[in-house]
Amino acid sequence: MTVGIVGRPKRSRPVDRVNYKLDTDLREMLQQIAERNGRNEGAQVEQLILFYEAIEQLNSEGVQIPFNEINARVRQIWAGLIEKDDRATSSDDEGK
């Protein structure tokens, strides 16, 4: 029989526990991203924060980052989520 440590290692840095209310579709996206990268939700949130901060720092240093294209894609994704929600709400209303 082999014994191994399972789970995420304990952190040496202090951690604050917080609860965020996320849009259901955004949370689903977060879970999919986390799963794709072999992380849990909390670790993925940390990675996304670090990624965003790295982009901000690179941008402030003059590195060319296509923010207009990124923001356009963010708006496109958000519009798709809103549209999906509107379709679900209208189909729920039709069932009443």
C-alpha positions as CSV (number, residue, x, y, z in Angstrom):
1,M,0.0,0.0,0.0
2,T,1.3,3.4,-0.9
3,V,0.6,6.5,1.2
4,G,0.5,10.0,-0.3
5,I,-0.6,13.5,0.6
6,V,-3.8,14.5,-1.2
7,G,-5.0,18.1,-1.6
8,R,-3.5,21.5,-1.7
9,P,-0.5,22.2,0.6
10,K,-1.0,24.5,3.5
11,R,0.1,28.1,2.9
12,S,2.7,29.9,4.9
13,R,1.1,33.3,4.0
14,P,-1.9,34.6,5.9
15,V,-5.3,33.9,4.2
16,D,-8.5,35.8,4.7
17,R,-11.7,33.9,4.0
18,V,-14.3,35.8,2.0
19,N,-17.5,35.0,0.3
20,Y,-18.3,36.5,-3.1
21,K,-21.6,36.4,-4.9
22,L,-20.8,35.5,-8.6
23,D,-23.2,35.3,-11.5
24,T,-24.0,31.7,-12.0
25,D,-22.7,31.6,-15.6
26,L,-19.5,33.4,-14.5
27,R,-19.0,30.8,-11.7
28,E,-19.5,28.1,-14.3
29,M,-16.8,29.6,-16.5
30,L,-14.5,29.9,-13.5
31,Q,-15.0,26.2,-12.7
32,Q,-14.4,25.2,-16.3
33,I,-11.2,27.3,-16.4
34,A,-10.0,25.9,-13.1
35,E,-10.7,22.3,-14.1
36,R,-8.9,22.8,-17.4
37,N,-5.9,24.1,-15.5
38,G,-5.9,21.5,-12.7
39,R,-6.9,24.0,-10.1
40,N,-9.7,24.6,-7.7
41,E,-11.9,27.7,-7.8
42,G,-9.9,29.6,-5.2
43,A,-6.6,28.9,-6.8
44,Q,-8.0,29.9,-10.2
45,V,-9.3,33.2,-8.7
46,E,-5.8,33.9,-7.4
47,Q,-4.3,33.1,-10.8
48,L,-6.7,35.4,-12.5
49,I,-5.9,38.3,-10.1
50,L,-2.2,37.7,-10.7
51,F,-2.7,37.5,-14.4
52,Y,-4.6,40.8,-14.5
53,E,-2.0,42.5,-12.3
54,A,0.8,41.3,-14.6
55,I,-1.0,42.7,-17.6
56,E,-1.5,46.0,-15.9
57,Q,2.2,46.2,-15.0
58,L,3.3,45.3,-18.5
59,N,0.9,47.9,-19.9
60,S,2.3,50.6,-17.6
61,E,5.8,49.6,-18.7
62,G,4.9,50.3,-22.3
63,V,4.5,46.7,-23.5
64,Q,2.0,46.5,-26.3
65,I,-1.1,44.7,-25.1
66,P,-4.3,44.8,-27.3
67,F,-6.6,46.2,-24.5
68,N,-9.2,47.3,-27.1
69,E,-9.4,43.8,-28.4
70,I,-9.5,42.3,-24.9
71,N,-12.2,44.6,-23.8
72,A,-14.2,44.0,-27.0
73,R,-14.0,40.2,-26.3
74,V,-15.0,40.7,-22.7
75,R,-18.1,42.7,-23.9
76,Q,-18.9,39.9,-26.4
77,I,-18.7,37.2,-23.7
78,W,-20.8,39.2,-21.3
79,A,-23.4,39.9,-24.0
80,G,-23.6,36.2,-24.7
81,L,-24.2,35.5,-21.0
82,I,-26.9,38.2,-20.8
83,E,-28.5,36.8,-23.9
84,K,-28.4,33.3,-22.5
85,D,-30.0,34.5,-19.3
86,D,-32.7,36.4,-21.2
87,R,-33.6,33.3,-23.2
88,A,-33.8,31.2,-20.0
89,T,-36.0,33.9,-18.3
90,S,-38.3,34.2,-21.2
91,S,-38.7,30.4,-21.5
92,D,-39.5,30.3,-17.8
93,D,-42.1,33.0,-18.2
94,E,-43.7,31.1,-21.1
95,G,-44.1,28.0,-18.9
96,K,-46.2,29.9,-16.4
